[in-house]
C-alpha cells in the first residue's frame, strides 16, 4: 500500500521536533499490537513503527505500509486500547498512543470524497427505514456481515472488565496453564470436532468475586475457566466429561456468534450504524452492559 503526500507531508510538518528545541523525532517510536487479518485465524502479534512518516506494520512473514488517510480509528476502550481498521478490512488492536493518534488524525481533516458521503447518506436512509420497519430482526440478519474481528475485540474488552472487578489471576503456574490449554484443545477436538475447529483459547482465572465456579465463553473464542472448575481429574489427566460438555456448549455459542446476535436484538441501532459507517465503536461500547447480564457475576458493582 502506498502513502499519500498529504498524510506524509502533514506528519513531517507536525512531527519532527528533535533539532533546535523544536521537533519530535519518530525514529525510535515503537508499539506492539495484535493483527486480526482473517476471520479464521488467531490474532498475530506485530510491531508498529513510524519510518519517515509512514506506518510500518511488521509481523511474521509479512509487512504492510498503509497511508494515514486509509487507516480509521475505531473504538477506544476504558482499558487503554484502541481498534484500527486497515484498507483491506483487517484490524489492529493496540494500546492508545498520542503520537499514533496525531499521525492518523491529520489526513482525516481533509474532506471525504463526495461519492462516499453520498453512499453513506443513502445507506443511512435505508437503515433508518429498515429500523422503523423491524429493527431487531433486520440487525440480526446482518450479523454475518460484521467482521469477525469485532467479536474478538469485544471478547478482549469483556475479559479486561472481568479482570478489573471480578476475577483474580489463576493460581496455576504459567507452564501448567499452557499444558492444560494444549490438552483441552486436543480433547475438545475429539469430543466436539465440529465446533472446536475454529480458533479459541482457554483463559484460566481464580474465581474472585465470580458467583460460582464455572466455564463460560466470550465473543471471539475466549473461554474462561476458573481454577476450581477444573478439578483434580482435569489437572492430572483427562478432563471430566462434564467440563468437556460445558466447553463444547460454549464453543457452539461462540461459533454461532451468539454474543453479537444478542447485541443485534438488544441494541440493533449500534450494529446497523456500524455497518453503514464502517465503524463499530458503538457496538463495542454497548457490549459490556448488554452481555454482562448473562455472565455469572454478582451485581454489587
C-alpha positions as CSV (number, residue, x, y, z in Angstrom):
1,X,0.0,0.0,0.0
2,X,1.3,3.5,-0.9
3,X,1.5,6.6,1.2
4,X,-0.3,9.8,0.2
5,X,1.7,13.0,0.0
6,X,-1.0,14.7,2.2
7,X,-0.5,12.2,5.1
8,X,3.3,12.1,4.9
9,X,3.8,15.8,4.5
10,X,1.4,16.7,7.3
11,X,3.1,14.3,9.6
12,X,6.5,15.7,8.7
13,X,5.3,19.2,9.2
14,X,3.8,18.5,12.6
15,X,6.0,15.7,13.8
16,X,9.8,16.3,13.6
17,X,11.0,18.2,16.7
18,X,14.4,16.9,17.7
19,X,16.6,19.8,16.5
20,X,16.9,23.3,17.9
21,X,14.5,22.5,20.7
22,X,11.8,22.2,18.1
23,X,10.6,18.9,16.6
24,X,9.8,15.4,17.8
25,X,11.8,12.5,16.3
26,X,9.7,9.5,15.5
27,X,12.6,7.2,14.5
28,X,12.6,5.5,17.9
29,X,8.8,5.1,18.2
30,X,7.6,1.5,18.5
31,X,4.3,-0.1,19.5
32,X,3.2,-3.7,19.9
33,X,-0.2,-4.7,18.5
34,X,-2.4,-7.7,17.6
35,X,-3.2,-8.0,13.9
36,X,-6.5,-9.5,13.0
37,X,-6.1,-10.4,9.4
38,X,-8.6,-13.2,8.9
39,X,-11.9,-14.4,10.4
40,X,-10.5,-17.9,10.7
41,X,-7.0,-17.3,12.1
42,X,-6.0,-16.3,15.5
43,X,-4.6,-12.7,16.0
44,X,-0.9,-12.3,15.2
45,X,1.5,-10.1,17.2
46,X,3.0,-7.3,15.2
47,X,5.3,-4.3,15.7
48,X,4.3,-0.8,14.6
49,X,6.8,1.9,13.8
50,X,6.8,5.2,12.1
51,X,9.5,5.5,9.4
52,X,9.7,8.8,7.5
53,X,6.1,9.4,8.4
54,X,4.9,6.0,7.1
55,X,3.2,3.5,9.4
56,X,5.2,0.2,9.1
57,X,3.4,-2.9,10.3
58,X,5.7,-5.9,10.6
59,X,4.7,-9.4,11.5
60,X,6.0,-12.9,10.9
61,X,6.3,-13.3,7.2
62,X,4.6,-10.1,6.1
63,X,4.9,-6.3,6.1
64,X,2.4,-3.5,5.3
65,X,2.7,0.2,4.9
66,X,-0.7,1.8,4.9
67,X,-1.3,5.5,4.2
68,X,-2.7,7.5,7.1
69,X,-5.8,8.5,5.2
70,X,-6.7,4.8,4.7
71,X,-6.5,3.9,8.4
72,X,-9.5,4.5,10.6
73,X,-9.5,4.8,14.4
74,X,-12.5,2.8,15.8
75,X,-13.3,2.0,19.4
76,X,-11.2,3.4,22.2
77,X,-11.7,1.3,25.3
78,X,-11.6,2.3,29.0
79,X,-8.7,-0.2,29.5
80,X,-6.4,2.0,27.3
81,X,-6.6,0.2,24.0
82,X,-7.9,1.2,20.5
83,X,-9.0,-0.6,17.4
84,X,-7.7,0.4,14.0
85,X,-9.2,-0.7,10.7
86,X,-6.9,-1.1,7.6
87,X,-7.9,-0.6,4.0
88,X,-8.3,-4.4,3.3
89,X,-10.6,-4.9,6.3
90,X,-8.0,-6.3,8.7
91,X,-7.7,-4.7,12.1
92,X,-5.1,-3.8,14.7
93,X,-5.7,-3.9,18.4
94,X,-3.1,-1.8,20.1
95,X,-2.6,0.5,23.2
96,X,-3.8,4.0,22.8
97,X,-0.8,6.2,21.8
98,X,-0.9,10.0,21.4
99,X,1.7,10.1,18.6
100,X,0.0,7.5,16.6
101,X,-3.4,9.2,17.0
102,X,-1.9,12.5,16.0
103,X,-0.4,11.0,12.8
104,X,-3.6,9.2,11.9
105,X,-5.8,12.3,12.6
106,X,-4.0,14.7,10.2
107,X,-5.3,13.3,6.9
108,X,-8.8,12.9,8.4
109,X,-9.2,16.7,8.4
110,X,-9.3,16.6,4.6
111,X,-12.8,16.5,3.1
112,X,-14.0,13.0,2.3
113,X,-14.9,12.2,-1.4
114,X,-18.4,13.2,-2.3
115,X,-19.2,9.7,-3.6
116,X,-18.5,8.2,-0.2
117,X,-20.6,10.8,1.6
118,X,-23.5,10.2,-0.8
119,X,-23.2,6.4,-0.4
120,X,-23.2,6.7,3.4
121,X,-26.2,9.1,3.3
122,X,-28.1,6.7,1.1
123,X,-27.3,3.7,3.4
124,X,-28.2,5.7,6.5
125,X,-31.6,6.4,4.9
126,X,-32.1,2.8,4.1
127,X,-31.0,1.8,7.6
128,X,-33.5,4.2,9.2
129,X,-36.3,2.8,7.0
130,X,-35.3,-0.8,7.9
131,X,-35.1,0.2,11.6
132,X,-38.5,1.7,11.5
133,X,-40.0,-1.4,10.0
134,X,-38.3,-4.2,12.0
135,X,-35.1,-3.1,13.7
136,X,-34.0,-6.1,15.8
137,X,-34.9,-8.7,13.2
138,X,-33.1,-6.7,10.5
139,X,-30.0,-6.3,12.6
140,X,-29.8,-10.0,13.5
141,X,-30.0,-11.0,9.8
142,X,-27.0,-8.7,9.1
143,X,-24.7,-10.2,11.8
144,X,-22.8,-12.3,9.2
145,X,-21.7,-9.1,7.5
146,X,-19.9,-7.9,10.7
147,X,-16.2,-8.6,10.6
148,X,-15.3,-11.5,13.0
149,X,-12.5,-9.2,14.4
150,X,-15.2,-7.2,16.2
151,X,-16.3,-10.3,18.2
152,X,-12.7,-10.8,19.3
153,X,-12.3,-7.2,20.3
154,X,-15.5,-7.4,22.3
155,X,-14.3,-10.6,24.0
156,X,-11.0,-9.0,24.9
157,X,-12.7,-5.9,26.4
158,X,-15.1,-8.1,28.4
159,X,-12.2,-10.2,29.8
160,X,-10.4,-6.9,30.8
161,X,-13.5,-5.7,32.6
162,X,-13.8,-9.1,34.4
163,X,-10.1,-9.0,35.4
164,X,-10.6,-5.5,36.9
165,X,-13.5,-6.3,39.1
166,X,-14.5,-9.9,39.4
167,X,-11.7,-12.4,38.5
168,X,-8.3,-12.9,40.0
169,X,-5.2,-14.3,38.3
170,X,-5.0,-18.1,38.2
171,X,-3.1,-19.8,40.9
172,X,-1.8,-22.3,38.4
173,X,1.8,-21.9,37.2
174,X,2.0,-20.5,33.6
175,X,3.7,-23.7,32.3
176,X,0.8,-25.8,33.7
177,X,-1.7,-23.4,32.1
178,X,-0.2,-23.8,28.7
179,X,-0.1,-27.5,29.1
180,X,-3.8,-27.5,30.0
181,X,-4.6,-25.3,27.0
182,X,-3.0,-27.8,24.6
183,X,-4.6,-30.8,26.3
184,X,-8.1,-29.3,26.5
185,X,-7.8,-28.3,22.8
186,X,-7.0,-31.9,21.8
187,X,-9.8,-33.3,24.0
188,X,-12.3,-30.8,22.7
189,X,-11.3,-31.6,19.1
190,X,-12.2,-35.2,19.8
191,X,-15.3,-34.5,21.9
192,X,-16.9,-31.9,19.6
193,X,-14.9,-31.6,16.4
194,X,-17.5,-29.5,14.5
195,X,-17.2,-26.6,16.9
196,X,-13.7,-26.9,18.3
197,X,-12.0,-26.5,14.9
198,X,-12.4,-22.7,14.9
199,X,-9.7,-20.6,16.8
200,X,-10.3,-20.4,20.5
201,X,-8.3,-20.1,23.7
202,X,-8.8,-21.1,27.3
203,X,-8.1,-18.4,29.8
204,X,-7.6,-19.6,33.4
205,X,-8.6,-17.4,36.4
206,X,-9.2,-17.7,40.1
207,X,-12.9,-17.2,40.9
208,X,-12.5,-14.0,42.9
209,X,-15.9,-12.3,43.0
210,X,-17.5,-14.6,40.4
211,X,-20.7,-16.0,41.6
212,X,-19.9,-19.7,41.0
213,X,-17.1,-21.9,39.7
214,X,-17.5,-22.3,36.0
215,X,-16.5,-22.1,32.4
216,X,-18.1,-19.6,30.1
217,X,-17.4,-18.3,26.6
218,X,-16.9,-14.7,25.5
219,X,-17.3,-13.4,21.9
220,X,-14.5,-14.2,19.6
221,X,-13.4,-17.5,21.1
222,X,-12.2,-16.8,24.6
223,X,-13.3,-19.5,27.1
224,X,-12.8,-18.5,30.8
225,X,-12.3,-21.5,33.1
226,X,-12.0,-21.0,36.8
227,X,-9.3,-23.0,38.7
228,X,-11.9,-24.7,40.9
229,X,-13.9,-25.8,37.9
230,X,-11.0,-27.8,36.6
231,X,-11.0,-30.3,39.4
232,X,-8.2,-32.8,40.2
233,X,-9.1,-35.0,37.2
234,X,-8.6,-32.3,34.7
235,X,-5.3,-31.2,36.4
236,X,-3.8,-34.6,36.4
237,X,-5.1,-36.2,33.2
238,X,-8.3,-36.3,31.1
239,X,-10.8,-33.5,31.5
240,X,-14.0,-34.5,33.3
241,X,-16.9,-35.3,30.8
242,X,-19.0,-32.6,32.4
243,X,-16.3,-30.0,31.8
244,X,-15.9,-31.1,28.2
245,X,-19.7,-30.9,27.7
246,X,-19.7,-27.3,29.1
247,X,-16.7,-26.4,26.9
248,X,-18.3,-27.7,23.7
249,X,-21.6,-26.0,24.5
250,X,-19.8,-22.7,25.0
251,X,-17.8,-23.2,21.8
252,X,-21.0,-23.8,19.9
253,X,-22.4,-20.4,21.2
254,X,-19.1,-18.7,20.1
255,X,-19.3,-20.3,16.6
256,X,-22.9,-19.1,16.2
257,X,-21.7,-15.6,17.3
258,X,-24.4,-15.7,20.0
259,X,-22.9,-12.6,21.7
260,X,-23.2,-10.5,18.6
261,X,-26.7,-11.8,17.9
262,X,-27.7,-10.8,21.4
263,X,-26.4,-7.3,20.7
264,X,-28.4,-7.2,17.5
265,X,-31.6,-8.0,19.4
266,X,-30.9,-5.7,22.4
267,X,-29.0,-2.8,20.7
268,X,-29.8,-3.1,17.0
269,X,-29.2,0.5,16.1
270,X,-25.5,0.2,17.1
271,X,-25.0,-2.7,14.7
272,X,-26.8,-1.1,11.8
273,X,-24.8,2.2,12.2
274,X,-21.6,0.2,12.3
275,X,-22.4,-1.5,9.0
276,X,-23.5,1.8,7.4
277,X,-20.5,3.9,8.5
278,X,-18.0,1.0,8.8
279,X,-17.3,2.0,12.4
280,X,-18.4,-0.4,15.1
281,X,-17.4,1.8,18.1
282,X,-21.0,2.0,19.3
283,X,-21.4,-1.8,19.1
284,X,-18.2,-2.4,21.2
285,X,-19.3,0.3,23.7
286,X,-22.7,-1.3,24.5
287,X,-21.3,-4.8,24.6
288,X,-20.4,-4.9,28.3
289,X,-23.7,-3.5,29.7
290,X,-25.7,-5.9,27.5
291,X,-23.8,-9.1,27.5
292,X,-22.6,-9.0,31.2
293,X,-26.2,-9.7,32.2
294,X,-25.6,-13.3,31.1
295,X,-22.3,-13.7,33.0
296,X,-22.2,-15.5,36.4
297,X,-21.1,-12.3,38.2
298,X,-22.5,-10.7,41.4
299,X,-24.4,-7.5,40.8
300,X,-23.0,-5.5,43.7
301,X,-20.7,-3.4,41.4
